[in-house]
């Protein structure tokens, strides 16, 4: 494994960081929170999204045949970390990494055009992957059936990011008991979108399908093709969430370390107190562990090596360490740490959102155990 950053990583990180530094401020985050609370529509930073498209950040890591620069997972990781550092309210992960990436690799020529449009920022893509069935086995799963008029989807997905702004959704569904991925127009008949309120006021929705028209992603000839597409999509989603969480925790640790150096109690900086220093040291170790796990996963994906074990390891660290670091940041800040007008609140809720999205430790350990028992 090579830890040396690529030129593309360094350039993209610098460009993304520069764009974010100009447009994402504490005041801007408060404005987005206020608007989301008032309208219930969820946070979305349109000026930032437009700037990322205009500077070429969105398309940089997409394949060249859909208008990208042919970069890969390492470079996407660099962008995701920078966006995580400013808790940016933009759908880079879902529209570009997951949506455009999946369609560029498995989609038909017509579907690949959506990948191109996502790279220019002219269209937003999203992925509908989670359903109540994941938590309540008695709940019905999303299913698809082929009819004379094409594929039709029935079911419901929860916490679908940016669904109200998406031009197309990639939806996982069961076809005769086997997994598949479909492309759905959220404005089509049979699709209903209802906004949800989540911990960080992100733009997430419940999406219900009732005989909704859909296009199969990938070849229908190979029975195992649907599982391949879904596995690729989920792997990139977990990796992307982990990389984004890394950026959020890196910046949160910087904030709390600075506060511990400046805040004084009994005539001394609170960072000099043993209990505080120990919490900071543990948080530092957590962030370093997550950085190693994410970097290893990104490198294996970039090298087209088996990466499932590495991604699951990063996924576990992102959720587990994210919980500890988020609470450390709030606790050391004391009363201001729970003030909704303080910047720390945004990092706490972002870290908790990522933790919830990545899942509990039991699922991670079960998945890792299965991989170690059967690497194939």
Backbone torsions as a table, in degrees:
resi	resn	phi	psi	omega
1	UNK	NA	133.7	-178.0
2	UNK	-107.9	116.7	-178.4
3	UNK	-85.8	-5.4	-177.0
4	UNK	-68.3	122.1	179.4
5	UNK	-62.4	140.7	176.3
6	UNK	-76.0	163.0	177.5
7	UNK	-61.4	-38.0	178.3
8	UNK	-62.9	-41.1	177.0
9	UNK	-58.5	-51.0	-177.1
10	UNK	-62.2	-44.1	-178.3
11	UNK	-66.7	-45.4	-178.7
12	UNK	-66.9	-40.3	177.9
13	UNK	-61.5	-43.9	-179.7
14	UNK	-64.4	-44.1	-178.9
15	UNK	-66.3	-46.1	179.2
16	UNK	-62.6	-43.5	178.9
17	UNK	-61.6	-39.3	179.7
18	UNK	-65.6	-44.7	179.1
19	UNK	-62.6	-45.1	-178.7
20	UNK	-65.7	-39.6	-179.2
21	UNK	-60.8	-33.9	-179.1
22	UNK	-76.6	-33.3	-169.1
23	UNK	-109.2	-23.3	-175.7
24	UNK	-108.3	104.9	178.3
25	UNK	-119.4	171.0	177.1
26	UNK	-60.7	-39.3	178.2
27	UNK	-64.8	-39.2	179.3
28	UNK	-65.4	-40.1	178.6
29	UNK	-64.6	-40.7	177.5
30	UNK	-64.3	-38.6	178.1
31	UNK	-62.6	-43.8	178.6
32	UNK	-63.7	-40.9	178.7
33	UNK	-63.6	-43.3	-179.2
34	UNK	-63.3	-45.2	179.3
35	UNK	-63.1	-42.9	179.9
36	UNK	-64.6	-40.1	179.5
37	UNK	-65.9	-37.5	-177.1
38	UNK	-75.1	-41.8	-174.1
39	UNK	-94.2	-24.3	-176.3
40	UNK	74.6	11.1	-175.6
41	UNK	-88.2	-11.8	-178.7
42	UNK	90.3	155.2	-176.2
43	UNK	-76.3	132.4	173.4
44	UNK	-151.8	121.9	-176.1
45	UNK	-97.4	90.7	-176.0
46	UNK	-63.2	-44.9	178.8
47	UNK	-59.8	-39.0	179.0
48	UNK	-66.8	-43.2	179.7
49	UNK	-60.9	-42.9	179.1
50	UNK	-64.7	-39.1	180.0
51	UNK	-67.9	-38.4	178.1
52	UNK	-65.7	-35.9	176.7
53	UNK	-69.6	-44.9	-176.2
54	UNK	-64.8	-36.9	-179.1
55	UNK	-82.7	-4.0	177.4
56	UNK	86.6	7.2	179.9
57	UNK	-64.6	-40.5	-176.0
58	UNK	-62.8	-41.2	-173.5
59	UNK	-89.6	-13.2	-169.1
60	UNK	-54.7	-42.1	-174.0
61	UNK	-96.9	8.5	176.1
62	UNK	-85.8	157.7	177.5
63	UNK	-59.3	152.5	-177.7
64	UNK	-64.5	-31.3	-176.6
65	UNK	-74.8	-2.6	171.3
66	UNK	-120.6	24.6	174.0
67	UNK	91.5	8.4	-179.2
68	UNK	-92.9	-175.3	178.8
69	UNK	-100.6	4.2	174.4
70	UNK	76.7	16.2	176.2
71	UNK	-79.0	-177.2	-172.2
72	UNK	-140.9	-148.7	-171.5
73	UNK	-63.7	-36.7	179.5
74	UNK	-62.7	-42.0	180.0
75	UNK	-71.6	-38.1	175.0
76	UNK	-62.6	-37.0	177.4
77	UNK	-60.6	-41.4	179.9
78	UNK	-62.4	-41.8	179.1
79	UNK	-66.5	-46.3	-178.6
80	UNK	-60.8	-38.9	178.0
81	UNK	-63.5	-43.3	179.8
82	UNK	-65.3	-39.9	177.4
83	UNK	-66.6	-37.5	176.9
84	UNK	-64.8	-34.3	-179.0
85	UNK	-64.1	-26.5	179.4
86	UNK	-111.0	13.3	-175.7
87	UNK	41.2	53.3	-174.8
88	UNK	-66.8	136.0	179.9
89	UNK	-94.0	65.2	178.9
90	UNK	-136.6	151.1	-174.0
91	UNK	-92.2	40.6	-178.8
92	UNK	-57.7	-44.8	-178.6
93	UNK	-59.7	-49.4	-172.2
94	UNK	-80.5	-38.2	-176.8
95	UNK	-79.5	-40.6	-173.7
96	UNK	-99.3	-59.7	-174.5
97	UNK	-62.9	-50.3	-176.0
98	UNK	-86.6	-57.5	-174.4
99	UNK	-65.7	-62.4	-178.3
100	UNK	-64.5	-37.6	179.9
101	UNK	-61.5	-43.9	179.7
102	UNK	-65.9	-45.4	-178.1
103	UNK	-68.8	-35.2	178.4
104	UNK	-65.0	-32.4	-176.9
105	UNK	-88.1	-38.9	-172.0
106	UNK	-118.0	-13.6	-171.6
107	UNK	-76.0	162.3	173.0
108	UNK	-71.6	173.9	178.7
109	UNK	-59.2	-40.5	179.2
110	UNK	-66.6	-42.2	179.6
111	UNK	-68.4	-33.0	180.0
112	UNK	-66.0	-22.7	176.3
113	UNK	-63.7	-31.0	176.2
114	UNK	-67.9	-32.9	175.6
115	UNK	-64.2	-41.7	177.9
116	UNK	-62.2	-44.2	-179.3
117	UNK	-66.2	-35.3	177.0
118	UNK	-64.5	-36.2	179.3
119	UNK	-67.1	-26.9	178.0
120	UNK	-89.7	-9.2	-178.2
121	UNK	82.7	2.0	-178.9
122	UNK	-77.9	-13.8	176.4
123	UNK	-142.7	145.2	176.0
124	UNK	-106.4	132.5	174.0
125	UNK	-109.4	157.0	175.3
126	UNK	-148.0	175.0	-178.1
127	UNK	-130.2	129.7	177.6
128	UNK	-106.5	103.4	-169.4
129	UNK	-122.6	-28.2	-171.2
130	UNK	-101.7	137.8	177.8
131	UNK	-140.8	165.3	-179.4
132	UNK	-58.4	-25.4	179.6
133	UNK	-58.4	-29.6	179.0
134	UNK	-63.8	-26.3	-175.4
135	UNK	-112.8	-26.5	178.9
136	UNK	-126.3	98.6	-175.9
137	UNK	-55.4	-24.3	-178.8
138	UNK	-78.4	-12.3	-179.9
139	UNK	-75.7	145.8	-178.5
140	UNK	-71.0	141.9	177.4
141	UNK	-86.2	159.8	174.7
142	UNK	-71.6	129.4	-177.1
143	UNK	-127.4	156.1	177.8
144	UNK	-127.9	144.5	178.3
145	UNK	-136.2	142.4	179.3
146	UNK	-90.0	128.0	-179.4
147	UNK	-121.2	170.9	176.2
148	UNK	-58.0	-24.0	-179.8
149	UNK	-97.6	10.6	-179.7
150	UNK	110.5	-172.8	-178.0
151	UNK	-75.9	145.7	177.2
152	UNK	-132.1	136.4	-177.7
153	UNK	-110.0	141.3	174.7
154	UNK	-137.7	132.9	-180.0
155	UNK	147.3	-164.6	-179.1
156	UNK	-150.1	145.2	176.6
157	UNK	-122.7	147.2	179.6
158	UNK	-114.8	162.5	179.6
159	UNK	45.9	51.1	177.6
160	UNK	-85.4	116.1	-175.3
161	UNK	-72.1	135.0	173.8
162	UNK	55.0	31.2	-178.1
163	UNK	-62.5	-36.6	-176.8
164	UNK	-70.3	-17.8	179.7
165	UNK	-106.0	-5.4	-173.4
166	UNK	-77.8	139.7	172.8
167	UNK	-83.2	-29.9	176.7
168	UNK	-146.4	148.8	176.3
169	UNK	-117.0	136.3	168.8
170	UNK	-92.3	120.7	-171.2
171	UNK	-120.8	128.6	174.4
172	UNK	-84.9	140.5	-178.1
173	UNK	-153.2	163.5	176.6
174	UNK	-97.1	133.6	174.4
175	UNK	-122.1	105.1	-178.0
176	UNK	52.8	41.1	177.1
177	UNK	85.9	-2.8	179.9
178	UNK	-111.5	147.7	-178.2
179	UNK	-76.4	150.2	175.6
180	UNK	-153.7	165.4	178.3
181	UNK	-124.6	135.6	-177.4
182	UNK	-125.8	153.7	175.5
183	UNK	-104.5	125.4	-173.6
184	UNK	-128.7	138.6	172.8
185	UNK	-83.9	114.7	-177.5
186	UNK	-66.1	-13.5	177.8
187	UNK	-91.8	-0.5	-176.4
188	UNK	-72.8	159.4	175.5
189	UNK	-64.2	138.1	-179.2
190	UNK	94.0	3.5	177.3
191	UNK	-117.0	127.8	178.0
192	UNK	-126.9	131.0	-177.2
193	UNK	-116.1	128.5	177.7
194	UNK	-127.5	123.1	-178.0
195	UNK	-63.9	142.4	174.7
196	UNK	-113.5	151.4	174.2
197	UNK	-99.6	121.2	-179.7
198	UNK	-117.0	172.7	-167.1
199	UNK	-59.4	-34.8	-177.5
200	UNK	-105.7	16.5	-179.8
201	UNK	61.5	27.0	177.7
202	UNK	-69.4	161.7	-178.8
203	UNK	-83.0	92.8	180.0
204	UNK	-133.7	151.2	-172.6
205	UNK	-144.5	159.1	164.1
206	UNK	-88.1	131.5	178.0
207	UNK	-121.0	120.6	-179.0
208	UNK	-108.0	138.7	-179.2
209	UNK	-119.2	129.8	177.2
210	UNK	-130.8	94.8	-175.5
211	UNK	53.3	41.4	-177.6
212	UNK	-77.6	137.2	178.0
213	UNK	-66.2	143.5	-176.4
214	UNK	-150.2	156.9	176.1
215	UNK	-113.9	131.8	177.1
216	UNK	-70.5	134.5	175.1
217	UNK	-95.6	122.4	-178.0
218	UNK	100.1	179.5	-176.5
219	UNK	-83.4	135.9	178.1
220	UNK	-82.0	-12.2	-175.4
221	UNK	-70.0	-41.5	-175.8
222	UNK	-89.0	122.9	-177.2
223	UNK	-62.4	-31.5	-176.9
224	UNK	-86.5	-1.9	-173.7
225	UNK	-63.4	-40.7	-179.3
226	UNK	-60.5	-41.3	178.5
227	UNK	-64.6	-37.4	179.3
228	UNK	-64.2	-46.1	-179.9
229	UNK	-63.6	-46.3	-178.1
230	UNK	-65.0	-40.1	178.6
231	UNK	-63.0	-42.9	178.5
232	UNK	-61.3	-45.0	-178.1
233	UNK	-64.1	-48.2	-178.6
234	UNK	-64.6	-38.9	178.9
235	UNK	-60.1	-44.0	179.2
236	UNK	-69.6	-34.1	178.1
237	UNK	-65.9	-46.1	179.2
238	UNK	-65.2	-42.0	177.4
239	UNK	-61.8	-45.3	-177.9
240	UNK	-64.4	-41.8	177.0
241	UNK	-62.6	-38.8	179.7
242	UNK	-66.0	-41.9	179.0
243	UNK	-66.3	-40.6	178.0
244	UNK	-64.1	-41.8	177.6
245	UNK	-62.3	-37.6	177.7
246	UNK	-58.6	-47.5	179.4
247	UNK	-61.6	-41.6	179.4
248	UNK	-62.1	-44.2	-178.2
249	UNK	-72.3	-34.4	177.3
250	UNK	-60.7	-46.9	-179.6
251	UNK	-70.2	-38.1	178.0
252	UNK	-61.7	-39.9	178.3
253	UNK	-65.9	-39.2	175.8
254	UNK	-59.8	-44.2	-178.6
255	UNK	-62.9	-46.1	-176.4
256	UNK	-72.6	-32.3	177.0
257	UNK	-65.7	-41.2	177.5
258	UNK	-64.0	-40.8	179.2
259	UNK	-64.3	-41.5	-179.2
260	UNK	-66.3	-26.3	177.1
261	UNK	-77.2	-31.3	-173.2
262	UNK	-96.1	-35.1	-176.3
263	UNK	-74.5	126.8	-177.9
264	UNK	-112.6	144.7	175.0
265	UNK	-142.6	132.5	-176.7
266	UNK	57.2	32.6	176.7
267	UNK	80.3	7.9	-179.2
268	UNK	-132.0	151.0	173.3
269	UNK	-63.7	134.8	-175.9
270	UNK	-64.0	-21.2	177.5
271	UNK	-66.7	-15.6	179.2
272	UNK	-83.9	-11.3	178.8
273	UNK	-76.8	138.9	-172.1
274	UNK	-59.7	-44.2	-177.1
275	UNK	-62.3	-41.3	178.9
276	UNK	-68.2	-44.4	-179.5
277	UNK	-60.3	-37.3	179.4
278	UNK	-66.9	-41.3	178.3
279	UNK	-63.7	-40.9	179.0
280	UNK	-66.0	-40.0	179.5
281	UNK	-64.5	-41.3	178.0
282	UNK	-64.2	-40.6	178.4
283	UNK	-64.6	-39.6	177.8
284	UNK	-61.0	-44.1	179.6
285	UNK	-64.2	-41.1	177.9
286	UNK	-60.1	-45.2	-178.7
287	UNK	-66.7	-40.2	178.1
288	UNK	-64.4	-40.2	177.9
289	UNK	-63.6	-42.3	178.6
290	UNK	-66.1	-39.3	179.2
291	UNK	-60.7	-43.0	178.4
292	UNK	-63.0	-45.3	-177.3
293	UNK	-65.4	-42.6	179.9
294	UNK	-67.0	-41.8	-180.0
295	UNK	-63.3	-41.1	178.6
296	UNK	-64.1	-43.6	179.3
297	UNK	-63.1	-43.2	179.9
298	UNK	-63.0	-41.7	-178.7
299	UNK	-65.1	-42.5	-179.1
300	UNK	-67.6	-37.8	175.9
301	UNK	-65.0	-42.2	-179.0
302	UNK	-65.2	-33.9	-179.7
303	UNK	-87.3	2.6	-179.3
304	UNK	58.0	39.3	176.0
305	UNK	-99.7	159.7	175.4
306	UNK	-55.0	123.6	-170.7
307	UNK	-125.6	1.6	-174.5
308	UNK	-58.3	-46.6	-178.6
309	UNK	-63.0	-43.1	-179.6
310	UNK	-65.2	-40.2	-179.8
311	UNK	-67.7	-42.5	177.7
312	UNK	-64.0	-35.5	176.8
313	UNK	-64.6	-45.6	177.3
314	UNK	-62.7	-40.3	179.1
315	UNK	-60.4	-43.2	178.3
316	UNK	-64.6	-47.4	-179.6
317	UNK	-61.9	-41.0	-176.8
318	UNK	-63.1	-41.6	179.9
319	UNK	-75.4	-47.8	-173.9
320	UNK	-71.3	-50.8	178.4
321	UNK	-67.7	-34.6	179.2
322	UNK	-58.5	-40.3	177.7
323	UNK	-61.0	-48.0	-176.0
324	UNK	-67.1	-45.6	-177.6
325	UNK	-65.9	-42.2	-179.7
326	UNK	-58.4	-43.7	-179.2
327	UNK	-72.5	-34.2	176.0
328	UNK	-61.2	-44.3	-179.1
329	UNK	-59.9	-44.6	-179.6
330	UNK	-68.7	-44.5	-176.2
331	UNK	-63.3	-43.5	-178.1
332	UNK	-70.0	-31.2	176.0
333	UNK	-72.9	-15.2	178.7
334	UNK	67.7	-138.0	-175.3
335	UNK	-59.2	-39.2	-178.1
336	UNK	-68.4	-18.2	-179.3
337	UNK	-67.1	-21.7	179.4
338	UNK	-108.4	10.4	175.9
339	UNK	-79.6	120.2	-176.8
340	UNK	-64.5	-18.4	179.2
341	UNK	-88.4	-6.6	-179.9
342	UNK	-90.6	143.6	-176.1
343	UNK	-59.3	-29.4	-178.5
344	UNK	-60.6	-32.7	179.7
345	UNK	-58.7	-39.5	179.7
346	UNK	-63.4	-37.6	-179.7
347	UNK	-73.2	-36.2	177.5
348	UNK	-63.4	-50.1	-177.7
349	UNK	-68.0	-34.9	177.2
350	UNK	-64.4	-44.3	179.8
351	UNK	-64.6	-39.3	178.7
352	UNK	-68.4	-38.6	176.9
353	UNK	-59.8	-46.9	179.1
354	UNK	-63.5	-39.4	178.6
355	UNK	-60.4	-47.4	-179.8
356	UNK	-64.4	-39.5	-178.9
357	UNK	-66.8	-35.4	-178.0
358	UNK	-77.8	-24.6	174.7
359	UNK	101.8	172.5	-177.5
360	UNK	-80.7	164.7	-176.5
361	UNK	-63.8	-33.2	-177.6
362	UNK	-59.5	-45.3	179.7
363	UNK	-64.1	-40.8	179.9
364	UNK	-62.4	-48.0	-177.1
365	UNK	-66.3	-36.6	177.5
366	UNK	-63.8	-43.6	179.7
367	UNK	-65.0	-43.0	178.8
368	UNK	-64.1	-41.0	178.9
369	UNK	-61.0	-41.6	179.1
370	UNK	-65.1	-39.5	-179.8
371	UNK	-66.9	-42.7	-179.3
372	UNK	-67.8	-33.2	179.6
373	UNK	-74.5	-33.2	-178.2
374	UNK	-142.2	81.4	-176.6
375	UNK	-57.6	-24.7	-179.4
376	UNK	-68.8	NA	NA
